[in-house]
Amino acid sequence: MNCSSLRFAGRVGMWRSHWSTLRPLSKVISTDLVNRRAIKAAYSSLSRQSSKGKSVIITGSSRGIGKAIALRLAADGYDVCINDLSVNQAACDKVAEEIRGMGRKACVALADVTNRDQVKEMIGTSVRELGPLHTMIANAGIVQVQHVLELSDEDFQRMFAINVFGVQNCLSEAAKQLISQGNCRPDRPGKLLAASSIVGFRAFPLLPHYSASKWAVRGLIQAYAMELAKHNITANSYAPGIIDTMMWDIIDAGVSKRTGLDPNEVTEKMAHEMMAIDRVGVPEDVAKLVSFLASSDSDFVTGQTQLVDGGIVFT
Ligand code: NAP
C-alpha cells in the first residue's frame, strides 16, 4: 500500500464530507468499506516495529531522566544524539561512549536550548553524524523553589526561557527538519516529545513558575499534535512525578529552607504522603514510558501528556 492511499484512507474530514455532498448512500458505504479495509490492513499489526537505524536527539541527557531515556532508546535500537550544556561535556561523552558500547551510533551536540541558533546546530550535528532525524525529545529543564509572592521577573523569565522557549526551539526546529527530510509516513510518523510534569496537572506550592512552565508544555504539545498530524508527525509529553535525580536535591534544599524539614526527609515524606505506590521513582521508570512514546506502539497517540508518577495525579 502506498503513502497516498494510506493518507486517503485516514483522512479525518471523511465523515463530514459525506453529509455535505449528495452522493448516493450506496457509494458512500462502499467507499467507507474500502477505506476501513485499507486502514485495518495497514495498522492492525500487534508487533512493535524495530527502531533500529532511527535517530533521536535527547536534550539534557548527560544525567538523570535524559540519560536513562538515552540508554533505553539505544537498547530499543535508536542511534542517539546526546545534548547538554557545555559545562556537562565530560558526562555527555561518557553517555555517548556507553551507547557505542551497546553497538549503536552516538554523538554529542552541546547546546543551550534557549538559543535557537545553537538548537539548529545541534540538529545539524545529529543529522551529519547519525543520518536523518526521526525523534526529538525536549527533556532539558530546570526547577527553582520560591514563594509565589517572592518571584522576581528574572526568576520567571529564566524558568520560561529554558522550560518553555527551550522546548519550543527544539520542537519547532525538529519539526522543520522532519518535514524537509520528507521521511515521515502515516505508518512511520516522526515523533516530538517533551518533558512536562505532575505539576503540569496540579501545581505544587513553592514551585509556582515551574508548575506554570509545565502547564505550558502541555498546551504546546496539543497545538503541535493538531497542526503537524497532516505532516505525519505526532507530539506527546511525559509527566513524571517524584523521580530521584539531582533536580530533587534542589527541591529538598529549597523546601527544607522554607519549611524547616530535614532536607534528607523532604522527598521521602512527599512520596510517602502523596503516592499510591509507596516509593520514590527512578529515571528508568520514566524511560520505559518514553520508550513506548518513541516507538511504533504509540503511533495512534498524539497530543497527550502521559503521567508516570506512582499514583499521585489521576486522570
Ligand atoms: P536534571 O537531573 O537536573 O537534568 C537536567 C539536565 O538538563 C541537566 O544536565 C542540566 O544541566 C540540563 N540543562 C539545563 N538547562 C539546559 C539548557 N538551557 N540547555 C541544555 N541543557 C540544559 O533533571 P531531571 O530530573 O533529569 O529532569 C529532566 C526533565 O524532567 C526536566 O524537564 C524536568 O523538569 C522534568 N521532570 C523531572 C521530575 C523529577 O522528579 N526529577 C519530575 C517532573 C518533571 P545543568 O544542571 O548543568 O543546568
Residues whose N, C-alpha, C, O or C-beta is under 5 A from the ligand:
A	BS01	NAP	G60 S62 R63 G64 I65 G66 D84 L85 A111 D112 V113 T114 N139 A140 G141 I142 I162 A195 S196 S197 I198 P240 G241 I242 I243 T245 M246 M247
